[in-house]
Amino acid sequence: MSKNQAGTVKTPHLERNFSLSVKTLDALEHEYGDSFYLVDLDAFAANYHEFINAFREFYPNTNIAYSYKTNYTPRLCQIVDHFGGYAEVVSRMEYDLARSLGVEPRRIIFNGPYKTQNDIELALKYGSIVNLDWPYQIDAVSHIARNFSGTQMRVGLRVAFTIPPNGSSRFGFNAEELGDVFKTFRELDNVEIAGLHCHFLTRKRSVDDYRFIAERMLALTVEHFPSAPPRFINLGGGFFSKMKEALRAQFGFAVPSYGQYAQAIAPQLAAHYPNGEAPELILEPGICLTADVAKFVARVIDVNVIRVRKLALVSGSIYDIKPTLNSRNLPIEVVRGAYTDARRINGKLDIVGYTCMEHDVLFAGFEGELAAGDYVVFDNVGAYTNVLRPPFIRECPPMLGWSSKTNTFEVLKRKEAFNDVFKTYAF
């Protein structure tokens, strides 16, 4: 492999199913360091099409607004834009990212509880959809609309309601008080309430939960758009990703598929709008598109036994794979190193990280053998990892993309260096 941080690297060793040989991993470690992410770009594209097609089978006017906050790696965002999806952003930083990638402003949906008046003004003047979810945002839009009376603007309203037995959300306007919000905007000739938005993360993320959400949103749409359908109904995200059985079993309840989610939601809209005057169904997936398309590779540094506890130290941390610190063990694969004389350990052991935190356990209760020089490959790390991973003790590792079509690696994010972490500090 030749050093080329800006380009691609030919690799004949990586097969379509991401079967990783020690020869491949040794070469990647030599090039990029002893820990790194691997992102299957083709799997991400396949997930995108499989998810949207599951809904379009029942309701053709469905589109995806990709949740940037889940994984705002620019290459993934570009793939979504290439397929015609929206960019769903929740901050000015993410909005500016979408614009820098060339996303048409009218294909950007600006969500989130904190938007400054300047953020809202910029997005509205560019023609983006701004979904409002706090009273101060209504005040800001009212002020902007009066100052730019010749500019037509589109907003959506985020709605909060109770989903038994999950409760409600801390975001959005109370569904029972939505009429008051509509009344405010009737006084503004140049602001259109283009649709309703919601986003819930229920405990089980079940098909019944989403069936209820769709039913409730349709009822609110009928109530508040009595003359004609809105431009869109946005049901947010929160859908489960694909996952291996080892991870699926740890949830203790059924994990729905894309098709099951689609069957719970899309036929309701199709039955309600049978004559073609249908609002656009917008979905904001993040986890379900990204979680299963990325892996994290870490080298086993050493093994040890402290009293009765067996440990294997790796060149990664819990923050690389589970920055939310959840207790589930991710699916892993061990790729044996080439060192036959390496220190090794057998039995039930914990795979631990390089930080000084006692909770830094990447996998608790691994059963088998590990040796210094082996690689541990963690699966299902594509969501909320690189975007939440802090520069704690060690710089963030690089991220490599791989495509089966060209059989090449692509540097999606280089390894951070000292100056990346400390250039904003005063010395």
N, C-alpha and C positions, 0 to 999 in steps of 0.2 A: 504494500500500500504506500502511495506517495502522500506526503504531507500537503494538504490543500484544504485549509479551513473554509474557503469560500466555495469550493466546488464539490465534486462527487468523487467517490473512491470505488473502483471496481472490486467486487468481492465474489469469487466463484463458489464460495463455501456456504452461503446462506440460501436455503431452499424456501419455497413458497410458504411452507407451514412454520416458518421461523425455527426450524431445527438448527440449533447452534452447536457447532463443534468447538473443541478446545482450541483448535488451530485458528478459527475465526476470532474467538474471544481474545486469544493472546495477541493477535494482530491489532484488534481494536484497542486493547489496553495499551499496547505500545504506542498507538497513534493518539489516543484521546484520554488516557488515564485509567485508573483501576476501578472506576465506577461510572456508569453512564446509562441514559435512557435510550431505548430503541422503540421507534414508532413506526408501525406498519401503515404507510400512507394509503395503500390500496385497500386495506381493511377498513380504514376510516371512510373512504369513498363508498365502499360496499355497504357499510352500515347506513350511511346517509340515504342511499337509494332504497335499501330494503325498508327502512323506517318510513320514508315518505310514500313509497308505493303501497305499503300496508294500509295507509289511510286513504290514498287516492283510489284504491280499489272500491271503496264505498262512497267516498266524497272527493271528487276530482279537484275541487278548488281548495286544496290543502297545500300549505307551504311551511318550510322550516325556517325559523329564526335561530341561528346557532348561538348558544350561550357562550359568549367570549370569556366570562369569568371562570368557566369550568376548565378551560385550557386555551389561553389566548396565543398559543404558538402561531406566529404569522402564517406559516405554511398551511396549517389546517384552516385558518380563516380564509385564505386565498382559494382553497379547494371549494369551500362552501360558496364563495362568491362566484366562482367559475360555474357551479351548478345552478346558479340563480337563486340561492337562498338569501335570506335576510341576515344582517348582523344584529344580534341582540346584545346591547351594551348597557352597563349600569354605572358608568362613570365617564367623566370627560377624558380621562386617560384612554379608556377603551374606545370612546367615540373618535378621538384623534387617531388611534391605531387603525380603525376601519377606514377613515378618510385617507390615511397615508398609504393604505393598501389599494386605494382606488375604488373602494365601495361607493356606489352611487348613493348620495345622501338619502334619497327616497327609499333606499333599501336598508336603512338603519333604523332600528327600533330602540329608543332610549328609555330604559326602565331605571328603577332604583330609587331608594328613599332620599338620597342626597344629591340634588342638582342645584347649582347656583343659578341665579337669574341670568347671568351671562351664558351659562351652559344651555339653558332652556331657550334663550333668545337665539343663539347660534343655530341650534338644531331646528327650531321652528322656521327660521328664515331660510335655511337650506332645504326645507321640505321634509325633514325626517318626522317619523311618528314619535311623539313624546307621550308616554303613558304616565299619568299623574297618580300619585298615591299618598300625598300629604296635603293638608289645607294650604300651607305656604306656597305650594306649587300652583295652586289655583290663583292665588294672589299675584304671583309672578306672571302667569300667562295673561291675566286680566290687564296688568300694567303694560306688558309687551304689546298686546293686541291694540290697546288704545294709542300707543306710540307709533305703531306701524299699521295704521288703519287700512292701507292699501294692499297689505300682504295677507293672502289666505293661509291659514294654519290648520294643521290636523293634530288632534290630541286623542288619546284614549284614556279611559278611567280604570284603574285597578280596583277590583272589588274584593271585599272580605266577607265571608259568611262561614257559618259553622258546618263542619263536616262530621257527623256522628261516626264513631265516638272520638274523633281526633281533636275537636275544638276548632278554633278559627286560626287566623294568621295575624301577625302584628303589622302587616303591611296592607295598605289599601283603604278604601272608603267603605264604611258599613253599608251593606246591601240595602238595609231598611231605610237608609238616609240618602240614597243615591239621587232621589228626586230633587233634593236641595241643590246638589251639585249641577244637575242639568239646568235648573232654574237660573243659576248664576251665568251659565254660558249662553243662554238664550238672549241675554243682553249684549252679546258680542257678535256682531254680524260677520266678522272675518275669522271666527274660530269654529271649526267643525268638530264635534265629538264623533270620531270616525268608528269607534268600537269600544268594546269592553275587554278588559284583561284580568286575568287572575293567575296566581302561581301558588301552589300548595305543595308541601312535602309532608305527606301523611306518614304515619308510623309504618304501615305495610305497603304503601304505594300500590294498592291492589286495584284490580279492574273495577271492583265495586266502588271504590273511592272515585275513580275517574268517571265512571258512569254517572255517579251523583253530581260531580262537578259539571259535567256537560249538561245534564238535565237542569241544574240550577242556573247555569249561565244562559241557557236557551230561554228559560222563564224570565230572567231579567232583561234579556234582549227584547222579548215580546212586550214587556211592560214599558220599556223606555224608548223603544223604536217602533211605535205602533203603526206608523204610516208606511215605512219602507225599511228594509233590512239595513243594518250598519255595513260599513265597508268590511269589517273584520270581527271575528270572535277569537280571542287569543287565550288559550287554555294553559299557557306556560309549559313547564317541563317537570322534572322530578322522576322521569321514567327510569326503571331499572335497565341496566346494561345486560348484555350477554355475559355469561360467566361460566366457569367450569364447575362441575358438581361439588368439588371440595369446598368451594366458597359458597355456592348456593345452599348447601346443607346447613351452614352456620346461621342462616337467617331464621330458621324455625317456622317458616310459612312459605306459601307458594310465591315464586318469583315469576311475574308474567313475561310473556314474549311480546315483541313488537306487534304481532298480529292480534294478540289478545287485547292489548291496549286499543288498537284500532277498532276492533269489533265492539268495544265498550263505548266508544266515543262517536266515530264517524257515522254509523247508521242513524243515530239520533238526529244529526244535522241533515242527513239526506232525506229522512222522512219529513222533517219540518220544512225543508225548502225543496219541494219536488219539481218546481217549474223553472228552475234555472236562475232565478233571482236570489242567488245564494251568496251570503257573505263569505269572505275568505277565512278559512280555518287556519290560524297560525299556531304552531307548536314551537316551543323553545327548548329543545333537547340539548343537553350537554353531556351529562354522565352516560346516557345510553349510546351516544355516538363515540365517545372517547375512551371510556374506562378499559375496554378489553383490547384496545389497539396498541397499547404501550406496555413495555417491560422495563424493569430496572435490573441492571447487572452489577454485581458487587463481588469483589475478590475476597476469599477467606484469608484473613491475615494470620490468624493463629487459633489454636484451641487450648482450652484450659479446664481444670477441675478445681472448684473451690468447695471443700468439704464434700457434699453429695451432689452439688449442682454442676452439670456439664455445660460448657459454654463454647461457642464459636464466634470469634470476632470478625466482622466483615468491614469492608471499606465503604459502608453506607450507613445511614441512620434511619430511625423510624420516620424522621421528617422527610426523607426522600420518597417514602412509599405510602405513609399514612400520617400526613401532617395534622389531621384531625384527631389523631391518637385513638382511633377506635380499636377495639380488642380483637377483631377478627383476624385470623391468619389468612394471608393471601396465598393463592396457588403458587408453588415454587417448583423449579427444576434445578437439579444439581448437575453441573458439567464438571467432570473430573479433570483435575490438573494433570500435568505431565510429570510430576515429581513423585517418584515411587518411594523416596526416603523421607517424605514430609511427615511432620507430626500430625497424628490423626486421632479421632475420637469416635466412639460408637455408642449407640443406645439413644435414650431420650435426652434431648439437649435443647438449649435456647440459643437462637441466632441473635447476637446482640450487635449494637452499633458502636461507632467510634466516639460518640459524645460522652460527656461526664455525667449523664443523667441516668439514674437507676431504671427509669421507665423505658429506656431506649432498647426495646426488644422488638426486633423485626419479625420474628416467628417464635412463638412459645410452644415448646413440646415437640420439636421436630424429632422424628424417629428414623435413625439410620446412621450413616457414617459421613463425616466431613473431615477434610484434611486441609492443612495450609496449602494454598495454591489452587484449590477448587474455586469454581464460580457458582454463586447462587443467583438464579434468575427469577425475579418476582414478577408475577403476572397481574393484570388488572390495575395498573398504576397510571392510567391515562387521564384520570379526572382529579382535579383539585390537588395535584402534587406539585408540579413545577410552579404553579401560580401561588401556592401557599407556602412552599418550602422556604424557610428563612436561611440567611447566610450565617448560620450558627456554628461557630468554631471553624468551619471549613467552607470554602467557596462552593457555590452550587455546581453540580456536575453538568457535563454537556448532554445535549439531546441530539440523537441521530435518527434521521428518517430513512426508511428503506422501501424500495418499490420493486415488486416482482417483475414489472414490465421491463425495467432496464437492469435489474439485478445490481443496483448501486446503492451506496449510502449517500445521504445528503446531510450536511451539518445544518440542523434546524436551530440550534443554539450552542454557541461555543462554551467551553468551560469558563467559569468566571475566574478573574484574576484579582490580585490584591487591590488594584486601583478601582475595579468595579465596585468593591465593597466600601472602600474608604475615601473615594474622591469627593463625597458630599460632606465629609467631616472637616472641621477646622483644625489645623495642626499648629 
